[in-house]
Amino acid sequence: MIKRPVLLRTENLWKEYRTGKDLSLQVLKGADLEVRKGEIIAVVGPSGCGKSTLLHILGALDRPTLGRVFLEERDIFAMPEEQLVKFRNTTMGFVFQFHHLLPEFTALENVCMPAMIKGETFGRARTRGERLLEEVGLSDRSDHRPNELSGGEQQRVAVARALMNEPRLVLADEPSGNLDEESGLHLHKLLSQLSEDRGLTIVVATHNSDLMKRATRVTRLQEGKLTHVRHREA
């Protein structure tokens, strides 16, 4: 069996937060992770263990105290800040527990936002945005603003937005944590289907058992370290 190429790997990630003059909190303590292309990796663990911190570091939204993150063998934190910002916008997509859609813009405009940040005009990005909304089952809701959408629809718009710049990696932090069971299951199925259809690589922090079952691998974050739990073939 030929192994898929490694997309993302970390080396000895540590993260410390200063909580007082002489106090600190160690969240990550030498966490190592390897993610292959096309995998869905579920990161599980108790609340407050550092799952969000890990995803923020993987996505270059935060920096580790010590350690390195490689995406396709590029040491992302060795880049100058301006280059890193552009790299993050074009190679990574993000889905959070709360959708973070801009309320004054339509679903289509929200989906197109990453492309517009990259410098594309709305007119140029529009066709791709419409195709993504169709892919997530919301082609008839493109002109609706976030407050006119259900929670599940808002999260599907967020997923479409995450895919706008055709990222190599999607990071999802408790993406169904704020949804009812039916909407959550719909979202999990969508993420699984996108991974299968597009060969999309997803790292997701979750407590949800259904999403864990859909993952290629489950890894547990506990006491600052990652340990393998379960694996199935991608």
C-alpha positions as CSV (number, residue, x, y, z in Angstrom):
1,M,0.0,0.0,0.0
2,I,1.4,3.4,-1.0
3,K,1.2,6.0,1.7
4,R,-0.3,9.4,0.8
5,P,2.2,12.2,1.0
6,V,2.5,14.2,4.2
7,L,0.8,17.6,4.0
8,L,1.3,19.0,7.5
9,R,3.6,18.0,10.3
10,T,4.7,19.6,13.6
11,E,7.9,19.2,15.6
12,N,7.8,19.5,19.4
13,L,5.1,22.1,19.8
14,W,5.0,23.9,23.1
15,K,2.7,26.7,24.1
16,E,2.9,28.7,27.3
17,Y,0.6,31.5,28.5
18,R,1.8,33.9,31.1
19,T,-1.0,34.1,33.7
20,G,0.8,36.4,36.2
21,K,4.1,37.9,37.1
22,D,5.6,34.6,38.1
23,L,2.9,32.2,36.8
24,S,2.5,30.4,33.5
25,L,0.2,27.8,32.0
26,Q,1.7,25.2,29.8
27,V,-1.0,24.1,27.2
28,L,1.1,22.2,24.7
29,K,4.1,20.2,25.9
30,G,5.9,18.8,22.9
31,A,2.9,18.0,20.7
32,D,3.8,16.1,17.5
33,L,1.3,15.6,14.6
34,E,1.6,14.3,11.1
35,V,-1.3,14.8,8.6
36,R,-1.4,13.1,5.2
37,K,-3.2,14.6,2.2
38,G,-6.8,13.7,2.0
39,E,-7.1,12.7,5.7
40,I,-9.7,13.9,8.2
41,I,-8.0,14.1,11.5
42,A,-10.2,14.4,14.6
43,V,-8.4,15.9,17.6
44,V,-10.3,15.0,20.8
45,G,-9.8,15.7,24.5
46,P,-11.4,17.3,27.5
47,S,-12.6,20.9,27.4
48,G,-9.8,23.3,28.1
49,C,-7.0,20.8,27.1
50,G,-5.7,23.0,24.3
51,K,-7.5,21.8,21.1
52,S,-8.3,25.3,19.9
53,T,-4.8,26.5,20.8
54,L,-3.4,23.6,18.6
55,L,-5.6,24.5,15.7
56,H,-4.8,28.2,15.9
57,I,-1.0,27.3,15.8
58,L,-1.5,24.9,12.9
59,G,-3.4,27.7,11.0
60,A,-0.8,30.3,11.9
61,L,-3.3,32.3,13.9
62,D,-1.0,32.0,16.9
63,R,2.6,31.1,17.3
64,P,4.1,28.4,19.5
65,T,6.4,29.2,22.3
66,L,8.7,26.5,20.9
67,G,8.5,24.1,18.0
68,R,7.8,24.3,14.3
69,V,5.0,23.7,11.8
70,F,5.6,22.5,8.3
71,L,3.0,22.7,5.5
72,E,4.3,20.8,2.4
73,E,7.8,21.1,4.1
74,R,7.6,24.9,4.4
75,D,8.4,26.1,7.8
76,I,5.5,28.5,8.1
77,F,6.8,30.5,11.1
78,A,10.1,31.1,9.4
79,M,8.2,33.3,6.9
80,P,8.1,37.1,7.3
81,E,4.7,38.2,8.8
82,E,3.4,39.7,5.6
83,Q,4.2,36.6,3.6
84,L,2.7,34.4,6.3
85,V,-0.6,36.3,6.2
86,K,-0.8,35.8,2.4
87,F,0.2,32.2,2.7
88,R,-2.5,31.5,5.3
89,N,-5.2,33.1,3.2
90,T,-4.4,31.1,0.1
91,T,-3.5,27.7,1.5
92,M,-5.7,27.3,4.6
93,G,-9.5,27.5,5.3
94,F,-11.1,27.9,8.7
95,V,-14.4,26.9,10.1
96,F,-15.2,27.9,13.7
97,Q,-17.9,26.9,16.2
98,F,-19.5,30.3,15.6
99,H,-19.7,31.1,11.9
100,H,-18.2,34.6,12.1
101,L,-20.1,35.7,9.0
102,L,-20.3,39.5,8.4
103,P,-23.9,40.5,9.1
104,E,-24.1,43.3,6.5
105,F,-23.1,41.0,3.6
106,T,-25.1,38.3,1.8
107,A,-24.2,34.7,1.9
108,L,-22.5,35.0,-1.5
109,E,-20.5,38.1,-0.5
110,N,-19.4,36.3,2.7
111,V,-18.2,33.3,0.7
112,C,-16.3,35.5,-1.7
113,M,-14.6,37.5,1.0
114,P,-11.3,35.5,1.2
115,A,-10.8,36.0,-2.6
116,M,-11.5,39.7,-2.3
117,I,-9.0,39.9,0.6
118,K,-6.5,38.3,-1.8
119,G,-7.2,41.0,-4.3
120,E,-9.8,39.6,-6.6
121,T,-12.9,41.6,-7.5
122,F,-16.3,40.4,-6.5
123,G,-17.2,40.1,-10.2
124,R,-14.3,37.7,-10.7
125,A,-14.9,35.7,-7.6
126,R,-18.7,35.5,-7.9
127,T,-18.9,32.5,-10.2
128,R,-16.7,30.4,-7.9
129,G,-18.7,31.5,-4.9
130,E,-22.0,30.6,-6.6
131,R,-20.5,27.1,-7.4
132,L,-19.5,26.6,-3.8
133,L,-22.9,27.6,-2.4
134,E,-24.4,25.1,-4.8
135,E,-22.0,22.5,-3.6
136,V,-23.1,23.0,0.0
137,G,-26.7,23.0,-0.9
138,L,-27.4,26.7,-0.6
139,S,-27.7,28.0,-4.2
140,D,-31.2,29.4,-3.4
141,R,-29.9,31.3,-0.4
142,S,-27.1,33.3,-1.9
143,D,-28.8,36.7,-1.5
144,H,-29.8,36.1,2.1
145,R,-27.9,37.8,4.9
146,P,-26.8,35.7,7.9
147,N,-29.7,36.7,10.1
148,E,-32.0,35.3,7.5
149,L,-30.4,31.8,7.6
150,S,-30.7,29.0,10.1
151,G,-27.7,28.0,12.2
152,G,-27.0,25.0,10.0
153,E,-27.2,27.2,6.9
154,Q,-24.8,29.7,8.4
155,Q,-22.2,27.0,9.1
156,R,-22.6,25.7,5.5
157,V,-21.9,29.2,4.3
158,A,-18.8,29.2,6.5
159,V,-17.7,26.0,5.0
160,A,-18.1,27.4,1.5
161,R,-16.1,30.5,2.5
162,A,-13.3,28.3,3.9
163,L,-13.0,26.6,0.4
164,M,-13.1,29.9,-1.6
165,N,-9.3,30.1,-2.2
166,E,-9.1,26.3,-2.8
167,P,-7.0,25.7,0.3
168,R,-4.8,22.6,0.8
169,L,-5.9,22.4,4.4
170,V,-9.1,23.1,6.3
171,L,-9.0,23.6,10.1
172,A,-12.4,23.2,11.8
173,D,-12.8,24.0,15.5
174,E,-15.9,22.4,17.0
175,P,-17.8,23.2,13.7
176,S,-21.1,21.6,14.9
177,G,-20.7,22.6,18.6
178,N,-23.4,25.3,18.3
179,L,-25.8,23.3,16.1
180,D,-28.8,21.0,16.9
181,E,-28.3,17.3,16.3
182,E,-29.9,17.2,12.8
183,S,-28.0,20.2,11.5
184,G,-24.8,18.8,13.0
185,L,-25.2,15.5,11.2
186,H,-25.8,17.3,8.0
187,L,-22.6,19.3,8.4
188,H,-20.6,16.2,9.3
189,K,-21.8,14.5,6.1
190,L,-20.9,17.6,4.1
191,L,-17.4,17.7,5.4
192,S,-16.9,14.0,4.8
193,Q,-18.2,14.3,1.3
194,L,-16.0,17.3,0.5
195,S,-13.0,15.4,1.7
196,E,-13.9,12.4,-0.4
197,D,-14.8,14.4,-3.6
198,R,-12.0,17.0,-3.4
199,G,-9.3,15.0,-1.7
200,L,-9.5,17.8,1.0
201,T,-7.4,17.5,4.1
202,I,-9.3,18.4,7.3
203,V,-8.1,18.7,10.9
204,V,-11.1,19.1,13.2
205,A,-11.3,19.6,17.0
206,T,-14.5,17.9,18.2
207,H,-16.3,16.2,21.0
208,N,-18.9,14.8,18.6
209,S,-18.9,11.0,18.3
210,D,-20.4,11.0,14.8
211,L,-17.7,13.3,13.5
212,M,-15.1,11.0,15.1
213,K,-16.5,8.0,13.3
214,R,-16.1,9.8,10.0
215,A,-12.4,10.7,10.6
216,T,-9.5,8.9,9.1
217,R,-7.7,9.1,12.4
218,V,-8.5,10.2,15.9
219,T,-5.8,11.6,18.1
220,R,-6.2,12.7,21.7
221,L,-4.7,15.8,23.2
222,Q,-4.1,15.3,26.9
223,E,-1.7,16.9,29.3
224,G,-0.2,18.8,26.4
225,K,0.7,15.8,24.2
226,L,-1.0,14.1,21.3
227,T,-1.6,10.3,21.3
228,H,-3.0,8.1,18.6
229,V,-6.5,6.6,19.3
230,R,-7.9,5.1,16.2
231,H,-7.1,4.8,12.5
232,R,-9.0,3.8,9.4
233,E,-8.0,3.8,5.7
234,A,-8.6,7.2,4.0
